[in-house]
Amino acid sequence: MTDYPQDHHIWNPLAIFFFVLLTGGAFYWLSQDRWFVSSLYALGFLDLFVISLAAFRLVRLFTYDKIMQFFRNWFLNRDGSKPAKGIRRTAAELLECIWCTGTWAALLVLSMYFAGTFGVFVVYLLAISALATVFANISKMITRIGA
């Protein structure tokens, strides 16, 4: 039996509604510039690869990395457990789910990518960081295999 809180049928749909609202708002805001619409259709493999790496890095940052533990703790009880119910419970579950966090990260990264030069810079920064993480993990794996 899962440990769903009694009010999950309220907070989860509200979180989804908020995500849809943010997605629509981001699309509306970005579509005010004609460049966005043509650029959206012109996305190539390299663009998608960079955006995917940046989203991967954000997911890892928010769900696993120590530096963001303080943020995850905002949604937990003092003893480190998830709240029994409420919006904090929904947020805590969202942050422990890489698939859920990935959807929100993709929205953020894609919006930043089309928002302008600074957004592209941040997306590339995250993507390079993601590649560095992958290379570091490959290096650790090779070291373990060789040892």
C-alpha positions as a Python dict, from the first residue, in 0.01 Angstrom:
ca = {
    (1, 'M'): (0, 0, 0),
    (2, 'T'): (137, 342, -91),
    (3, 'D'): (158, 618, 166),
    (4, 'Y'): (-47, 874, -25),
    (5, 'P'): (-175, 1157, 190),
    (6, 'Q'): (-548, 1206, 213),
    (7, 'D'): (-535, 1532, 18),
    (8, 'H'): (-315, 1420, -274),
    (9, 'H'): (-617, 1442, -502),
    (10, 'I'): (-618, 1819, -440),
    (11, 'W'): (-250, 1919, -439),
    (12, 'N'): (-126, 1702, -726),
    (13, 'P'): (-382, 1836, -976),
    (14, 'L'): (-309, 2189, -852),
    (15, 'A'): (62, 2133, -919),
    (16, 'I'): (-21, 2006, -1268),
    (17, 'F'): (-251, 2302, -1329),
    (18, 'F'): (26, 2540, -1215),
    (19, 'F'): (271, 2367, -1451),
    (20, 'V'): (28, 2399, -1744),
    (21, 'L'): (-28, 2765, -1653),
    (22, 'L'): (349, 2829, -1644),
    (23, 'T'): (395, 2647, -1974),
    (24, 'G'): (122, 2852, -2141),
    (25, 'G'): (259, 3172, -1991),
    (26, 'A'): (612, 3096, -2108),
    (27, 'F'): (489, 3012, -2457),
    (28, 'Y'): (277, 3326, -2473),
    (29, 'W'): (562, 3545, -2348),
    (30, 'L'): (814, 3395, -2589),
    (31, 'S'): (575, 3392, -2886),
    (32, 'Q'): (543, 3772, -2869),
    (33, 'D'): (872, 3771, -3060),
    (34, 'R'): (836, 3638, -3416),
    (35, 'W'): (1192, 3506, -3391),
    (36, 'F'): (1076, 3249, -3132),
    (37, 'V'): (822, 3082, -3358),
    (38, 'S'): (1066, 3036, -3646),
    (39, 'S'): (1345, 2931, -3409),
    (40, 'L'): (1126, 2670, -3246),
    (41, 'Y'): (1079, 2494, -3577),
    (42, 'A'): (1449, 2530, -3661),
    (43, 'L'): (1577, 2348, -3351),
    (44, 'G'): (1843, 2103, -3458),
    (45, 'F'): (1999, 1801, -3294),
    (46, 'L'): (2275, 2007, -3132),
    (47, 'D'): (2017, 2244, -2980),
    (48, 'L'): (1814, 1955, -2841),
    (49, 'F'): (2129, 1787, -2710),
    (50, 'V'): (2242, 2104, -2529),
    (51, 'I'): (1893, 2168, -2389),
    (52, 'S'): (1869, 1805, -2274),
    (53, 'L'): (2206, 1819, -2102),
    (54, 'A'): (2110, 2142, -1926),
    (55, 'A'): (1780, 1991, -1809),
    (56, 'F'): (1967, 1682, -1688),
    (57, 'R'): (2200, 1904, -1487),
    (58, 'L'): (1912, 2092, -1326),
    (59, 'V'): (1740, 1766, -1235),
    (60, 'R'): (2057, 1635, -1076),
    (61, 'L'): (2112, 1966, -898),
    (62, 'F'): (1766, 1976, -741),
    (63, 'T'): (1716, 1606, -667),
    (64, 'Y'): (2062, 1484, -560),
    (65, 'D'): (2336, 1745, -518),
    (66, 'K'): (2437, 1848, -166),
    (67, 'I'): (2441, 2218, -250),
    (68, 'M'): (2062, 2218, -293),
    (69, 'Q'): (1986, 2010, 18),
    (70, 'F'): (1877, 2329, 195),
    (71, 'F'): (1612, 2378, -74),
    (72, 'R'): (1482, 2021, -46),
    (73, 'N'): (1476, 2061, 334),
    (74, 'W'): (1228, 2349, 305),
    (75, 'F'): (966, 2092, 209),
    (76, 'L'): (1054, 1831, 473),
    (77, 'N'): (978, 1806, 842),
    (78, 'R'): (1254, 1882, 1093),
    (79, 'D'): (1330, 1510, 1124),
    (80, 'G'): (1383, 1483, 746),
    (81, 'S'): (1056, 1303, 676),
    (82, 'K'): (797, 1415, 426),
    (83, 'P'): (498, 1602, 569),
    (84, 'A'): (184, 1393, 604),
    (85, 'K'): (-13, 1613, 365),
    (86, 'G'): (-34, 1952, 199),
    (87, 'I'): (158, 2143, -65),
    (88, 'R'): (489, 2075, 112),
    (89, 'R'): (425, 1701, 71),
    (90, 'T'): (356, 1747, -300),
    (91, 'A'): (673, 1957, -343),
    (92, 'A'): (882, 1703, -149),
    (93, 'E'): (754, 1422, -370),
    (94, 'L'): (816, 1629, -682),
    (95, 'L'): (1177, 1693, -579),
    (96, 'E'): (1250, 1327, -509),
    (97, 'C'): (1110, 1216, -847),
    (98, 'I'): (1361, 1265, -1130),
    (99, 'W'): (1086, 1229, -1393),
    (100, 'C'): (868, 1495, -1230),
    (101, 'T'): (1157, 1733, -1169),
    (102, 'G'): (1273, 1670, -1526),
    (103, 'T'): (950, 1805, -1671),
    (104, 'W'): (978, 2127, -1470),
    (105, 'A'): (1350, 2153, -1552),
    (106, 'A'): (1277, 2110, -1924),
    (107, 'L'): (1025, 2395, -1911),
    (108, 'L'): (1274, 2620, -1735),
    (109, 'V'): (1567, 2534, -1962),
    (110, 'L'): (1368, 2564, -2284),
    (111, 'S'): (1227, 2899, -2175),
    (112, 'M'): (1575, 3025, -2084),
    (113, 'Y'): (1715, 2903, -2415),
    (114, 'F'): (1467, 3115, -2611),
    (115, 'A'): (1462, 3410, -2372),
    (116, 'G'): (1780, 3568, -2504),
    (117, 'T'): (2155, 3571, -2494),
    (118, 'F'): (2189, 3542, -2117),
    (119, 'G'): (1949, 3245, -2114),
    (120, 'V'): (2150, 3070, -2385),
    (121, 'F'): (2465, 3133, -2181),
    (122, 'V'): (2308, 2976, -1870),
    (123, 'V'): (2182, 2676, -2070),
    (124, 'Y'): (2529, 2617, -2219),
    (125, 'L'): (2683, 2655, -1872),
    (126, 'L'): (2449, 2387, -1737),
    (127, 'A'): (2511, 2163, -2039),
    (128, 'I'): (2889, 2187, -2003),
    (129, 'S'): (2853, 2111, -1634),
    (130, 'A'): (2643, 1805, -1721),
    (131, 'L'): (2908, 1680, -1965),
    (132, 'A'): (3176, 1733, -1701),
    (133, 'T'): (2968, 1525, -1460),
    (134, 'V'): (2932, 1247, -1717),
    (135, 'F'): (3306, 1249, -1790),
    (136, 'A'): (3390, 1243, -1419),
    (137, 'N'): (3160, 944, -1366),
    (138, 'I'): (3311, 762, -1665),
    (139, 'S'): (3657, 830, -1522),
    (140, 'K'): (3553, 689, -1183),
    (141, 'M'): (3409, 382, -1351),
    (142, 'I'): (3727, 320, -1550),
    (143, 'T'): (3934, 361, -1232),
    (144, 'R'): (3717, 107, -1047),
    (145, 'I'): (3733, -142, -1331),
    (146, 'G'): (4111, -104, -1362),
    (147, 'A'): (4174, -132, -989),
}
